[in-house]
């Protein structure tokens, strides 16, 4: 794994925020609200470092004093040239990681593999906008629902068929009132007792 930044950020409690690159102002407002709430409750934010949902989540987290962990699926060496990225790394607000060479270009396969890290790093992952039956957000969400690496939250939005279908398949529906501390419950679920423990 290649990385740039303070690797100890991987030990933080994290909320993943994922979704389409093509977003509206309505989507951006939702991402910003969820991100602010997560940071204010002590969580770091995990994204895939892409445009759209990922970028809005990262910018909002940094502006609110939070830490961002980005799992990249393309050339880290190109992204690290940005002065904004360098400043965030120096300030301890950004950790970039990638399982591919820092010189590699993006491929769909790499993007799909990257999604596993986002879900596995998070206590819970919020799906903001998923296109139905196509794309990395959709496939990553289904994979997490099958493997249960983290709790799968999905924004309730009747206008997005992908979101509605993920909720039908078991994602937890949320809205702007989402409480990220719910993600901690995964470690506090009751254990099955034997007959002799009763």
Secondary structure, 3 states (H helix, E strand, C coil): CEEECCHHHHHCCEEEEECCCCCCHHHHHHHHHHHHHHHHCCCEEEECCCCCHHHHHHHHHHHCCCCEEEECCCCHHHHCCCHHHHHHHHCCCEEEEECCCCCCCCCHHHHHHHHHHHHHHCCEEEECCCCCCCCHHHHHHHHHHHHCCCEEEEECCCCCHHHHHHHHCCCEEECCCCCHHHHHHHHCCCCCCCHHHC
